[in-house]
Amino acid sequence: MNSASPHGSALMDNYGSPTLEFETGRGSELFTADGTRYLDFAMGIAVNCLGHSNPKLIDALNQQAQTVWHTSNLYRIKQAEKLGQRLVDNTFADKVFFCNSGAEAVEAGYKVIRRYFFARGEIHKNRIISLRNSFHGRTLSAIASAFNPVHCDGFVVGDAGFDQVDFGDLAALKTTITENTAGIVLEPVQGEGGIRPVPKDYLASIRALCDEHDILLMFDEVQSGVGRTGSLFAYQQLGVTPDLLASAKGLGGGIPIGACLATAIVAAPMTAGSHGSTFGGNPLATAVGNAVLDELLSDDFMLNVQHAGFHLRSGLEDLVAQHPTLLSQVSGLGLMLGLRCHTDAAALIARLQSAGLLVVKAGGNSLRFLPALNVKHSEIDEALAIIERVLSEYPEQT
């Protein structure tokens, strides 16, 4: 039986009914069909890490598109081997599995964790602990691990082998660990949960618990990775190294790609046929991924991200000081920043959009700022000016 969508579209209604549509993009700018300009500090939720229509990414895409797009992993893919080696050379990892999204990278990590202990004959070690208010994607195992009721209702049956503890509660984590615990997964900087970096001492304690109890530690850096926090991955400035890491979003600069990184020992049981992805690591996606790394690994790029992050953070902190009844605090690392509000964050985001600035919401009644990693200081100043102008129109709350 056919039933027309209430929004007049053949698309499912899980994204609501957005009306704002863009025709073109350039750097940090997006334009509607009538030429209305918006300053984009959302970047597809941290995906377009080098901005819109980046000429170097376009060139890489066009060159590869003129030769071969896709062959499947039945054959060698030199672009994937190159990208994988560069990720290995610049991280803790020895092995990389390519897929198409962050959720798939997380899912691969969960499978690696369970397979690792299965291969050792420790079949009982199969449960994974996560932190509440996390977000790990929208697949069944990803939503089961975070166990946000909003995402799980009507989908998850039982606990799917996952346990949750409160963010920062080390005592609760210790009591949740059992002989069945195989892994702990966390975001070094929680994204959906409110742009909250995990404190270094807490992270170090988790690493110590993993070592003590023979548990694998997995970092979800789907959002915080690929230069977003001012280092290639956030763990590199937090002093703790994981056994596995999930990456995606910015890795393709807008082209779908995900990656699960692991040490050689942990990845060893992932033998031929144990896991796969039809599109994962295809020539087109990995050619663009290599062009992204060309930029991110170039001299002073990360230093510039750090400087831009400091500039944006300083400006946001000034706004908090100027509007203490509307704004609360700034959190995050690099160019992954959150602005916690006293006023309604969703309403403020709508007002900013009307004023020409795009940002997204995060947990804790926060605004999330995810501009291009090559954002200009003048563009940061423009964004701050828009926020100040919008806030000045608010009646100050008491």
N, C-alpha and C positions, 0 to 999 in steps of 0.2 A: 504494500500500500504506500503510495507516494504522499508525502505531506510537506507542503511548502514551509520553509523556514520562516519564522516570524520576522526575520531581518531581511528577507528577500534574497538570501544567498544559499547556494548549495553546500556551503561549508558548515560543519558542525558548530554548535553555539558555545563551545567550551571557552572561547576567547571573548565572549560577549559580543558587542556590536560596535567596534571602533569605527569612527567616522573620519579621523584624520588620515590622509593618504599623501605619500610623497612621490614625486616624479623623478627628481634628480638629487644627487648628493655630491658634495665636494669638500674634502677635508672634514672640518667640524660643522659644516653647514648642510642642512636639508631644505629642499624647496618643494612646495606643492605645485599643482598644475598651473595655478594662477600667479606663481612666482613669489608667494609668501615665504619668507626666509625664517628658519628656525636654527638655533644654536643647539647642537646635539651633545649633551653631556650624559647620554645613556648608551649610545653606540651599540644598539641591538643587544643590550644587557652584556656589555664588556666583550662583544664579539668583534666589532670593527676596530681592532686595536690600532690600526694605522690610518683611521679615518675613512671617509667615503671616497670611492673612485681613486684610490691611491695608484698613481701611474706605474709604480714598480710592480705592484700586484697585478694590475691589468696586463702589463707586458708579460709577466710570467704565465698568467692564465692564457693569454692569446697564443704565446709560443707553444705551450703544451697542447692547446686545443687543436692546433694545426698538425699535430703528429698522431698522438693516441690518447684517448680519454680514459678508457677502462679496458682491462683485460681479465680481471679477477686474480685472486691469489694462487691460482693454479700455475702461474708463471712468475718469474722474477720481475720485480719492479724497482728499477735503479733509483728512481726518485724517492721511494719509500725507504730504501736502504740508506740513502744519503741522509734523509731527515732523521731516521732512527739513530744513526751514528752520531749526528750532531747533538741530539738530545742526550745520548749516553755520554758524550764527551763533556757536556756542560752540566751534568747532574750526578747524583749518586748511582744512577741506574746502570745496568748492564744489558738489559733487554727491553724492547718496546713492542707493544701490540697496538696496531692502528684500527680505529673504528670510525664512527660517523658523528658522535655526539658525546657530551659529558656523561649522560646517563649510561650510555653503553660502556664508556671507560670505567665508570664506577662499577657497573655490573661485571665487567671483566675482572676488576680487582677482587670483588667478592668471590668469584669463581676461582681465581688464583689462590686466595687464602684457603678456601676449603679443599681445593685439590692438593695443596702443599701438604696438609696433614693427612689427607686420604692416602697419598703416595707413601707416607711414612708409616702407614698402618694404624694411625691414630684417628680412626673414624669418629670417635666420640668428640674430638675437637672440631666443632662445626658452627659454633655460635659467634656472632659478631656484635660488639658493643658500639653504640654511637652516642653522640651528645644531643640532648633535646634542643629544639629550635634550630636544628640543622636542616640543610636541604641538599639532597644528593641526586635529584633527578626525578623523573616521572614513571620509570618502569616499576613493575610490581616490587622487585627487591629494593629498589631505591626508595620508594615511598614507605615500604615496610621498615627499612632501617631507620629513617628519620621519625616515622610514626606520628606525623602531624595529622590529627583527625580530619582536617579539611581536605587533605589529599588522599586519605586512606578509606574514608567512608564509602562503602559499596564495592571496594576493590580487594582489600586485604583480608585473607582468611587466616585466623590464628596470628602468631607472631613471626612466622616465616624464618625463624632462627635468629632473630635479632633482639637485643636488649638495649634499653636507653637509660642514661643517667643525666642528671642536670649538669649543665655547663659550669665548670669550675669546682665541682664537688668531688674532691679527690677521695674522701672517705667513702662516698657512695660508690665510686668506681671500684675501689678495693673490694667492697663487699659484693659487688655484682660479678666480679671475676670468679669463675669456677673452673673445674677441670675440663669443662666443655668449651671454654672460651678459646677461640682460634685467632680472633683479630679485634682490633679497635680501629674505627674509622672516624676521622674528624676533618673539619675545614680549619686550616691554620688561621684563616680570617673568615668568620661566618658571614655569608652574603645575605641571603634571605632573612637570616636570624637577627639582622640589625647592624651589619658591618662591625663585628666584634673580633679583634685579634685575640687569639688564645695567649694568655700570659706565658712568658718564657719559662718561669719556674714550674708552672702547672704542666706545660708541655714536656719539660725535662722529667718531671715525675712520672708522666704517662710512659715516656720512653723507658724509664727505669723499671716500671711495672711490667711492661712488655718483655724486657730482657729477663726479669726475674721469673716470670711465669711462662716463658716460651710462647709468646703471643706476637703475631705480626702486627705492625703499626702501618696503617694506610692513611695517606693524606689525600683529601679531595681538594685539588687545586684547579678545578674547572674554571672558577671565577678569579681566584687570587693569583693564578699562574700566568705565564707568558708575559712577564714584565709588568704586570698590573700593579704590583706593590713596590716597584723600584729595584727588584732583582728578578732574574729569570723565573724563579719560583720563590714563594714567600718563605718556605722552610730555610732557604739559604741565608736569611737574616734573623732567624729565630733560634738557631743553635741546636736544632734537633733534626736528625735525618731519619726518614721513614724507610720502610721496607718496600712499599709500593706507593704509587702516586697516580692519580687520575688527572688528566689534562684535556682541555678542549677549548671552546669559545674562541679566544684570540689566536689560537694556533693556526687557524686558516685565514685569519683576517677577514672573515665573512663567508668563506667556503666551508661547508660542513666537514669537520674532521675532529676526531678524538684520539687520545692515546693513553694507554695504561703502561706505566713505567715500573720496572721491578729489578731487584738484584738478581744475579744469575742463579743463586741457590733457590730463591723463592720461585723463580720462573721455570726452573728445570722440569717440574712435572707437567708443564703445558706442552705435551708432545703432539705430534701430528694428529689432527682430528679432534683434539680436546676442546677446541674453541675456534670460532671463525667469524668472518664478516664479509659478505659479498662485495660491498663497496669500499670497505675499510682500507685505507692506504693506497687508493688508486692513483694513477699517474697525475691526474688533474689536481686532486686535493693536495698531494704531497709536493707537487711542483710549487704551488702557491705557499704551502707551509715552509718550504725552503726559502722562498722570497721573504716571508715574514721574519724568519731567523736571520737572514742577511741583514735586515735593518736592526733587529733587537740586539744582535751580537756585535754590531759595529761600534767603533770607538765612541765613548761618551754618551751612547744612547741611554743607558740606564741612569747615568748621572743626570741627564736632562729630565728623565721621568721623576727622579727624586726632587729636583729643583722645582718642577712644575707642581708636584704633589705638595711640597712645602708652601708654595705660593698660594695654591688653592686652599689648603688647610688654614693658613694664616688669615686669609680673607674670610673664611667661614667662621673662624673663632672670633674675629672682629664683629661679625654680624651677631653672634651669640651674645657678645658683651653689650652690643647696642640694643638688642631686643630680647632681654632676659625673660620676659613673660611669654614670648612666642617660641623661642628656641631654647634648647637645653644644653647640648654638648656636641662636639665633633669627635668622631672615632674613625679608625681605619689606618691603613698604611699606603704610602705612595699615592697613586691615582685611583684608589679604591676607598672612598671616603663616605661616611655616613653623617647626616645631620639630624640628630634627635630633636623632636619638637614637643612643645607644650600644646601648641595649636594642632588642629587636625592635619596630618601630613598629606593625606589624599587630597584634601581641599586646597592645600598650598601647592601641591604638584599641578593641579588643574589651573590654578591662577598663573603659575609660572609658564605653563604651556600656552595659555592665552597671551602671555607677554613675550613668547618666542623662545623660551628655554625648555628643553626636554630633559627631565630627570625621571628616575623611577623610585618606587616605594620599596622599603625594606621593613623588617620586623621592628618592634619597639617604637612604632610611630615615627619612623625615620625616613628621610630622603636619602637616596643613594646616588652618588656622583661617580660616573664611570666614563670620563671623557677619553678621547683618543690619546694614546701614549705620546704622540707628537703634537699635542695641543699647544697652541701658542699662548704666551703669557697675556697677550692682548685679548685673546678669547676668554681666558680665565677672568680677566678684569671685566669684560663685557658681561659674563655670566653673573659675577658678583654684583655688578651694577643693576642687573635685572632683578636679582633677589632682593636687593636693598629697596628698589623702587616698589616692588610688590609688597614687601613687609611694611613699608611706610604707609601703605593704604589700609593696613589692618588697624582696627581699634586695639590698642594695647590691652592685654588681659591682666586681671589682678588676681 
